[in-house]
Amino acid sequence: MLRVLVLAAGAMGVAAMSSASAEEAFIGRWAVKPEVCSARGGDSAANSALVATDTSLWWFEGYCRIGKMYKAKAVYVQAHCGGNDVAVTLDAQGNRMRVTWGKAKAEELQRCP
């Protein structure tokens, strides 16, 4: 019986580690420069932090719910922003992320501390 409990506890530990390490690389707070990390609001990528969760994106464009998502080298998202759908590409590599929002020029962001 003790062996069964030990095996079950080990399996639960592995499952917990798997879900914790499965967090998407794009999740977090990102900005063009560290001074912008604590910014609230803003009207451009230069003065607004991007906050990304597994279900939403919040940037100077406003709040967007993540709809469809395709993962390859980057993550391709269909974001629902109010009444508009926006194609967003999130290419996170370590502490840097290249973001393409709609048809705008790609922005290079860094992870906030």
C-alpha positions as CSV (number, residue, x, y, z in Angstrom):
1,M,0.0,0.0,0.0
2,L,2.8,2.4,0.9
3,R,4.4,1.7,-2.5
4,V,1.1,2.7,-4.3
5,L,0.9,5.9,-2.3
6,V,4.6,6.8,-3.1
7,L,4.0,6.2,-6.8
8,A,0.8,8.2,-6.8
9,A,2.5,11.1,-5.1
10,G,5.4,11.0,-7.6
11,A,2.9,11.0,-10.5
12,M,1.1,14.0,-9.0
13,G,4.4,15.8,-8.7
14,V,5.3,15.2,-12.3
15,A,1.9,16.3,-13.4
16,A,2.2,19.5,-11.4
17,M,5.7,20.2,-12.9
18,S,4.4,19.6,-16.4
19,S,1.6,22.1,-16.1
20,A,3.8,24.7,-14.5
21,S,6.4,24.4,-17.2
22,A,3.8,24.4,-20.0
23,E,3.2,28.2,-19.7
24,E,3.5,29.9,-23.0
25,A,6.6,31.9,-23.6
26,F,4.6,35.0,-24.5
27,I,2.8,35.3,-21.2
28,G,3.9,38.2,-19.1
29,R,4.5,42.0,-19.3
30,W,6.5,43.3,-22.2
31,A,7.7,46.8,-23.2
32,V,9.9,48.6,-25.7
33,K,12.2,49.8,-22.8
34,P,12.2,49.2,-19.0
35,E,10.9,52.6,-18.2
36,V,7.6,51.7,-19.9
37,C,7.1,48.5,-17.9
38,S,5.1,50.1,-15.2
39,A,3.0,52.3,-17.5
40,R,-0.7,52.1,-17.5
41,G,-2.5,53.1,-20.7
42,G,-0.6,54.9,-23.4
43,D,-1.4,55.5,-27.0
44,S,1.5,53.7,-28.8
45,A,3.9,50.8,-28.4
46,A,6.5,53.4,-27.3
47,N,4.7,54.3,-24.2
48,S,2.5,51.3,-23.3
49,A,3.3,47.9,-21.9
50,L,1.8,44.8,-23.5
51,V,0.3,42.5,-20.9
52,A,-0.3,38.9,-22.2
53,T,-2.1,36.1,-20.4
54,D,-3.1,32.7,-21.8
55,T,-6.6,34.2,-22.7
56,S,-6.0,37.9,-23.3
57,L,-3.8,40.7,-24.6
58,W,-3.9,44.2,-23.2
59,W,-1.9,46.9,-25.0
60,F,-2.4,50.5,-26.2
61,E,-5.0,49.1,-28.6
62,G,-7.1,48.1,-25.5
63,Y,-8.2,44.8,-24.2
64,C,-8.4,41.8,-26.6
65,R,-9.6,38.3,-25.9
66,I,-7.5,35.6,-27.6
67,G,-9.6,33.5,-30.0
68,K,-7.9,31.1,-32.3
69,M,-4.3,30.4,-31.7
70,Y,-1.8,28.6,-33.9
71,K,1.7,27.7,-32.6
72,A,4.7,27.2,-34.7
73,K,8.1,29.0,-34.2
74,A,5.9,32.0,-33.2
75,V,2.4,32.1,-31.9
76,Y,-0.3,33.4,-34.3
77,V,-3.4,34.7,-32.6
78,Q,-6.8,35.9,-33.7
79,A,-7.5,38.6,-31.1
80,H,-11.1,39.8,-30.6
81,C,-10.8,43.5,-29.7
82,G,-14.3,44.9,-29.1
83,G,-16.0,44.5,-32.5
84,N,-12.8,44.0,-34.4
85,D,-10.7,40.9,-35.1
86,V,-6.9,41.5,-35.3
87,A,-4.2,39.1,-36.4
88,V,-1.4,39.2,-33.9
89,T,2.0,37.4,-34.1
90,L,3.9,36.9,-30.8
91,D,7.5,35.6,-31.4
92,A,9.0,35.3,-28.0
93,Q,12.7,34.3,-27.7
94,G,13.9,34.3,-24.1
95,N,13.5,37.9,-22.8
96,R,12.7,39.4,-26.2
97,M,9.5,39.3,-28.2
98,R,8.7,40.5,-31.7
99,V,5.1,41.5,-31.9
100,T,3.2,42.2,-35.1
101,W,-0.3,43.7,-34.4
102,G,-2.5,43.8,-37.4
103,K,-0.8,45.3,-40.4
104,A,1.4,47.6,-38.3
105,K,5.2,47.5,-38.3
106,A,6.6,44.8,-36.0
107,E,7.7,46.0,-32.6
108,E,10.6,44.6,-30.6
109,L,9.7,44.3,-26.9
110,Q,11.6,43.0,-23.9
111,R,10.2,41.2,-20.9
112,C,9.6,43.4,-17.9
113,P,11.3,42.5,-14.6
